[in-house]
Amino acid sequence: MKAIDYHLQTKHYPNKFAKSLGYLDWDNQPSPYKKYFTKSIPLPLTKPLNYTYEQLYTKNPPLPLDIYSISKLFEYSLSLSAIKEYHFSRWAVRVNPSSGNLHPEESYIILKNKVCHFNPKNFALEIIGESKEELITNGAIVILTSIPLREAWKYGERALRYTLLDTGHAIGALRFASNLLGWKMRLIDDIKEETLKKLIGLDKQNFYENEEEIFEAAFYIQNPKINLKAFEKIEFNLSYFPLAKEKVRWDIIYQEFPTSSYKPTYINSKTIFLPSPFSADEIIRYRRSALNFKKSYIKKEDFLDILDKTLPRKMPPFDVGIAGKIDFLVFVNRVDGIASGLYFFKRDENKLTLIEKGDFSKVAKLINCNQDLGENSAFTLSMVVDKKEIKSDYHYKMAMFEAGMIGQILYLEAEAKNLRGCGIGCFFDDLITIEMLQNPNLLALYSFSIGEPIVDERIIPIKPNALKVE
Ligand SMILES: Cc1cc2nc3c(=O)[nH]c(=O)nc-3n(C[C@H](O)[C@H](O)[C@H](O)COP(=O)(O)O)c2cc1C
């Protein structure tokens, strides 16, 4: 099946949602933590990097690639960062967001002579493969995978969309973290996916039924040289604790995205940075999703600066080699000095055009599955892409990654401006593309709201290893 057909088949309509179980089978929720039965290396806790907000984007001095900096890479991208408590329930949330907090993604790092899996619950690296020779010199490789079952448990057929968006967020989070450490990070597109899977033993894993883990993307960190021959001799330790008991399978979400000739398209334009009261460390570690907003006005310069940071410049996170032609339908609800109304933001031209003045906040709620976030936000946007940009299934995957990466920028930008954001994966596709934009050639990929949040009392920040179990 073509990726675009998948997208079309998993639209939500006001009177019909994409197929799913329709209820949550709490007894069989898949675990968000994969744990291998193998030796693990606890990651040391390290001091915060004393960097400003703008250093998220600008060049920083390179730190040596060692256990301390690798610990920082994971702490600032994929680690646990807080506990939420509600009545008698407690759950952990992470530096990176995830639809429904289900966290389908897994991450691996290959460094020197070791292949490791990052275990966020224990804040540790589990050694799944070791070689007598160096596997990698001059850098590292990071590989992201996902376990679609975790998302499908709640979202059924639409789960693949969320999985790809979550991976986009993870890529964005890793890129900001690696940039603070002064490292380059580039999408690997010169090695076949089949080979990349072998580097972490993905081709050899004996998954429990319906627990397949699928390859998402791989990245060079710095300028690594890879000894591909040495990987063939590794005996991987791949047994792991099962994730769930009974599992419903949604075949449609298991898609292949063969690598094809994708070229990122960047724009050349200067940027400036408004000062933020928060450091890069605070912005990253205290990022949260807003549950709802106060209906207050935000400053025009904050709104414009947030849009500016989403432009596809060759700077983090897009400089990993993912940048395309996603545009925004913007619902300006409450921005001082900007007329409320419906706008179109063409990212590659940095152009915001008024479509119609007026109060569209109730429409912003309606199109986003009737979620209050849309109505009460200062602004809400919907990311769209023209079908003609999706030249292959691989382009679809890249567009979804890019949408997630834009979402990650929006989350961090909101925090930097003492506001808060929330990703919105639940929206009525055709209301955005056909009703509002009157363009059936568009695909709606992802929505996002920003505003002044209603304070969430339930958040207790934690250290990344606070839930560690022996
Ligand atoms: C791709 C994606 C889609 C999301 N969709 C929604 C949504 O439709 N409604 C909502 O209230 N939150 C949505 N969220 C927010 C998640 O529920 C939130 O990230 C998760 O509960 C973890 O909380 P945290 O972001 O504070 O870590 C979405 C997040 C992501 C990354």
The ligand as an ORCA input file, in Angstrom:
! r2SCAN-3c Opt
* xyz 0 1
  C       2.241     13.514     17.898
  C       1.520     14.000     19.122
  C       0.141     14.134     19.114
  C      -0.534     14.594     20.255
  N      -1.891     14.768     20.199
  C      -2.542     15.283     21.281
  C      -3.932     15.583     21.206
  O      -4.585     15.395     20.160
  N      -4.514     16.098     22.324
  C      -3.829     16.338     23.499
  O      -4.415     16.815     24.480
  N      -2.497     16.062     23.582
  C      -1.837     15.559     22.497
  N      -0.487     15.326     22.567
  C       0.259     15.584     23.827
  C       0.598     14.265     24.552
  O      -0.564     13.737     25.139
  C       1.717     14.504     25.574
  O       2.910     14.727     24.867
  C       1.895     13.322     26.507
  O       0.801     13.146     27.348
  C       3.145     13.482     27.370
  O       3.108     14.675     28.112
  P       4.282     15.720     27.987
  O       4.258     16.282     26.591
  O       4.014     16.750     29.036
  O       5.572     14.968     28.194
  C       0.202     14.895     21.437
  C       1.604     14.761     21.439
  C       2.253     14.333     20.302
  C       3.758     14.227     20.329
*
